[in-house]
């Protein structure tokens, strides 16, 4: 199991890998929060690669992550997370569209709930899922979601 810390413009994250796959990117502090972290770290090659790709993403140089991922979930949420991975860089879809893509057209609230439980934000770009009438929620906060969407719009031109 690998574990490391990544500092980004939207906060500090703990990266966790297991059996050669990325399993979690969890916020340790959000945008504007403290950056001191005291965790038992054990970086490995994959955590180093995740950090390298995240750096490139935040520099606007990477549009598609190429990382092995393992989701610890089942059922509808697994379908939702896999479909979130298909949303192109710089594009957005609604929770309703995500529910439709995931096989349950009326389950937009459930799709939103699964989106909020995404264990690998940014790499699995749940920030690209928006409400029909606005930006919608994001586990890392509205400022972080706006930052990521603006970053991608700017670098899609």
N, C-alpha and C positions, 0 to 999 in steps of 0.2 A: 504494500500500500504506500502510495506517495502522497505527500502533503506539503503544500507550499503556500506562500502569500504572494498576491499580486496587487500592486498599487496602481490605480487607474484614475482618470479624471472624474469618474463618478463614484469612487469609493475604493475601499480595500476589500479584497476577496480572498477566501481560503479555497484553494484548488485541491481536490481530492481525486486520486486515481486508484484503481484496484484491478488487478489481473489484466493489465495492459490496456485499460480503457478509462476514459474520463467519466466519473460518476457524479461529480458535484462541483459547482462554483457557488459558494455561499458568501453573502455579504457579511463582512466583519464590522465594517463601518460604511455608512452611506455618504453620499456627496456632502462635503464640508465637515464630516465627522473626524474624530481623532484617528491617527494613523499608527499608533503604538499597538502592537499585537504581540501577545505572549502565548504562543501555541507550541506544541511539540511538533516541529517541522521535520520532515524527512523527504526532501526533494528527490525526484528520480528523473530519468530521461523524458518521460511523458509530461511531468509537471513543467519541466524546462521548455518543452515544445509548446505546451498550452500557453505559457507566458510569452514565448516568442511570437506566436500567432496573435495573441491578444494585443501585444505591443504594435504589431503591424496593422491590426484592425483599427486601433485608436489613432494611428498615424495616417489612416485613410489609404493604406497600401494593400489591404487584404479584404476581399469581398466574400470569399467562401472559405470557411474553416475546413481543414482536412485533418480530422482527429477521430480516433476510435472512441465511440460513446457507448455506454451501457446505462440504460434506464432501469431504475428500481421502481417499477410500477406495473400496472396491469389494466386491461380493459380499455375503456374509452379514453382515459388519459394518455395511454401509450399511443393510440391513434392520433390524438391531438398533438402530442409532442413530435411525432414523426411528420405530421403535416406542417407543423410550424417550421421544421427544417427545410421545407420546400418553398417557403416564401422568399422570393428573390431579394437580394440586397437593394436597398433604396425604395422598396415597394411596401405597401401595407395592405392588409385585408381586414374585414370586420369579424367579430366573434361569430356572427351568423354564417358567414362564408366558411369559417373554420369548422363550425359544427356540421355544415353541409359536406365539406370535404372529408370529414371524419365519420360520415355515415349516419348522422342523426341531425337532420336539418332544423329541427325545432329545439335542439339542446344548446342554444347559444349561451345560456347561463352556465351550464355544465362545462362547456368549452372554455368559458371565462374562468371558471374555478380551476380547471386543469391548467390553464395558462398560468394562473397565479401560483400553482404548485410546481412549476417547471424547475427541476433541480440544477439545470445548466443554463442559466440566463446568458445572454449575449451570443454564445456559441449556438444555442438553440434560441433563435431570435424572437422571443415572445414579445419584445418591444414593438415588433412589426404588426401586431394584432391590435386593432383600434375599435372603439365603439362606433356605432353607426352615426352618432351625433357628436363625435368629438374624439379626443385622444384616448380615453379609457384608462383603466388602472395599470399599475406596474408595481411589482413587489419591491423594486428599488426606489420607488417614488416618482412623482410626475416630472421633476426636474431632470432626473436621469433618463427617463423615457424620451423627453424632448431633446436632450443632448444627443442621444443615440440616433434618433430619427433625423435630426438636423445634420449630424455627422455623415450619415449615409446619403442624404439628399445632396449635400455639398459635394461629396465624392462620387456621385452617380452622374454628374453633368459631363 
